[in-house]
Amino acid sequence: MSLRLDDIDRRLVLATQDGLPLVPRPYHELATQLGIAPAEVMERLLRMLARGVIRRIGAVPNHYAIGYTANGMSVWDVPDEAIDELGVRVGALDFVTHCYHRPRRLPQWPYNLFAMVHGGSRAEVLDKVAAIARLLGPLCRAHDVLFSTEILKKTGLRIGG
């Protein structure tokens, strides 16, 4: 599978690498900038998603700016055979922003389920983590919370102009 970009795909990536335009119709704005139809903008983005050129299109909020100053990655040791079902249940919680399966690194790291939790305080995050523990019940063998200590710059795909 080729990851080569034609000229329009390349210009589309350049136009979006700092985010979509913050306007009511961002794909129409991009279409105007690129001189193509809005439907083609959407088709090209979907095609790049399908090819793995880009991984996702989504909002990347600054949690600190919206009042969530405590951010904790909760990590869980759950049975491998139950991880898909448990991941779906944990990921559906309204206070979990992302949830995924990661490989264990035994013996030091037994955790295989990760769930990001945000709150206004560490105590709030810990309360939310306790709710996850209740949801997992006896299938949770161990867990921990890794709190953020700084804001990392989040960026998407970058290519030279």
C-alpha positions as CSV (number, residue, x, y, z in Angstrom):
1,M,0.0,0.0,0.0
2,S,1.5,3.3,-1.1
3,L,1.5,6.3,1.3
4,R,2.4,8.7,-1.5
5,L,0.5,11.9,-1.6
6,D,-0.6,13.7,-4.8
7,D,-0.3,17.5,-4.9
8,I,-3.8,18.0,-3.7
9,D,-3.5,15.6,-0.8
10,R,-0.2,17.2,0.2
11,R,-1.8,20.7,0.1
12,L,-4.7,19.3,2.2
13,V,-2.4,17.9,4.8
14,L,-0.5,21.2,4.9
15,A,-3.7,23.2,5.3
16,T,-4.9,21.0,8.2
17,Q,-1.7,20.2,10.1
18,D,-2.4,22.9,12.6
19,G,-6.1,21.8,12.8
20,L,-9.3,22.3,10.9
21,P,-10.4,25.9,10.4
22,L,-12.5,27.0,13.3
23,V,-15.5,28.0,11.2
24,P,-19.0,26.5,10.9
25,R,-18.1,24.7,7.7
26,P,-14.4,23.8,7.8
27,Y,-14.5,21.4,4.9
28,H,-16.0,24.1,2.7
29,E,-13.3,26.5,3.9
30,L,-10.6,24.0,2.9
31,A,-12.3,23.4,-0.4
32,T,-12.1,27.2,-1.1
33,Q,-8.5,27.3,-0.2
34,L,-7.6,24.3,-2.4
35,G,-9.9,25.1,-5.3
36,I,-11.8,21.8,-5.1
37,A,-15.3,20.8,-4.1
38,P,-16.1,20.2,-0.4
39,A,-17.1,16.7,-1.2
40,E,-13.7,16.0,-2.6
41,V,-12.0,17.4,0.6
42,M,-14.1,14.9,2.6
43,E,-13.4,12.0,0.1
44,R,-9.7,12.7,0.2
45,L,-9.6,12.8,4.0
46,L,-11.5,9.5,4.2
47,R,-9.2,7.9,1.6
48,M,-6.1,9.0,3.6
49,L,-7.7,7.6,6.8
50,A,-8.4,4.3,5.0
51,R,-4.8,4.1,3.7
52,G,-3.3,4.9,7.1
53,V,-1.8,8.2,5.9
54,I,-3.7,9.9,8.8
55,R,-5.0,8.0,11.8
56,R,-8.0,10.1,12.9
57,I,-9.8,13.3,12.5
58,G,-11.0,14.6,15.9
59,A,-10.9,17.4,18.4
60,V,-7.9,17.8,20.6
61,P,-9.0,19.9,23.5
62,N,-6.7,21.7,25.9
63,H,-8.0,20.2,29.1
64,Y,-6.3,22.8,31.2
65,A,-8.0,25.6,29.3
66,I,-11.5,24.1,30.0
67,G,-10.8,23.7,33.7
68,Y,-9.5,20.1,33.9
69,T,-6.2,20.7,35.7
70,A,-5.8,17.1,37.0
71,N,-5.2,14.5,34.4
72,G,-4.5,10.9,35.1
73,M,-3.9,7.9,33.0
74,S,-5.5,5.0,34.9
75,V,-3.8,1.6,34.2
76,W,-5.5,-1.7,34.8
77,D,-4.5,-5.3,35.1
78,V,-7.5,-7.3,33.7
79,P,-7.8,-10.7,32.2
80,D,-6.7,-10.7,28.5
81,E,-9.7,-12.7,27.5
82,A,-12.0,-10.0,28.9
83,I,-10.2,-6.9,27.7
84,D,-12.3,-6.2,24.6
85,E,-15.6,-6.2,26.6
86,L,-14.1,-4.3,29.6
87,G,-12.5,-1.8,27.3
88,V,-15.8,-1.0,25.6
89,R,-17.5,-0.6,29.0
90,V,-14.8,1.7,30.4
91,G,-14.5,3.6,27.2
92,A,-18.2,4.4,27.2
93,L,-17.9,6.2,30.6
94,D,-18.5,9.9,30.0
95,F,-15.5,10.9,32.0
96,V,-13.0,8.7,30.0
97,T,-11.6,10.5,27.1
98,H,-9.7,7.6,25.6
99,C,-9.3,3.9,26.4
100,Y,-7.1,1.3,24.8
101,H,-5.4,-2.0,25.1
102,R,-1.6,-2.0,25.5
103,P,0.8,-5.0,25.9
104,R,2.0,-5.9,29.4
105,R,5.7,-5.7,30.1
106,L,6.1,-8.4,32.7
107,P,7.2,-8.6,35.4
108,Q,7.5,-4.9,36.0
109,W,4.4,-3.7,34.2
110,P,1.3,-5.9,34.5
111,Y,-1.2,-3.4,33.1
112,N,-3.0,-4.0,29.8
113,L,-6.0,-1.6,29.9
114,F,-5.4,2.2,29.9
115,A,-8.1,4.9,30.4
116,M,-7.5,8.6,30.5
117,V,-9.4,10.5,33.1
118,H,-9.6,14.3,33.6
119,G,-10.9,16.3,36.5
120,G,-10.6,19.6,38.3
121,S,-8.5,18.1,41.1
122,R,-6.6,14.9,41.8
123,A,-9.3,13.9,44.3
124,E,-11.9,14.2,41.5
125,V,-9.8,12.0,39.2
126,L,-9.3,9.4,42.0
127,D,-13.1,9.3,42.5
128,K,-13.6,8.6,38.8
129,V,-10.9,5.9,38.9
130,A,-12.7,4.4,41.9
131,A,-15.9,4.3,39.7
132,I,-13.9,2.4,37.0
133,A,-12.7,0.0,39.7
134,R,-16.3,-0.7,40.8
135,L,-17.3,-1.2,37.1
136,L,-14.5,-3.8,36.6
137,G,-15.2,-5.5,39.9
138,P,-13.3,-8.7,40.6
139,L,-11.9,-8.7,37.1
140,C,-9.6,-5.9,38.2
141,R,-6.5,-7.5,39.6
142,A,-4.5,-4.3,40.1
143,H,-4.5,-0.7,39.0
144,D,-2.7,2.6,39.3
145,V,-3.0,6.2,38.2
146,L,-0.2,8.1,36.4
147,F,-0.8,11.9,36.8
148,S,0.3,14.4,34.2
149,T,2.9,16.9,35.4
150,E,3.1,19.1,32.3
151,I,1.2,19.9,29.2
152,L,2.7,18.2,26.1
153,K,2.2,19.8,22.8
154,K,-0.2,17.8,20.7
155,T,0.4,17.9,17.0
156,G,-0.8,15.9,14.0
157,L,0.8,14.9,10.8
158,R,3.6,17.3,9.8
159,I,5.1,17.6,6.3
160,G,7.4,20.3,5.0
161,G,5.9,23.1,2.8
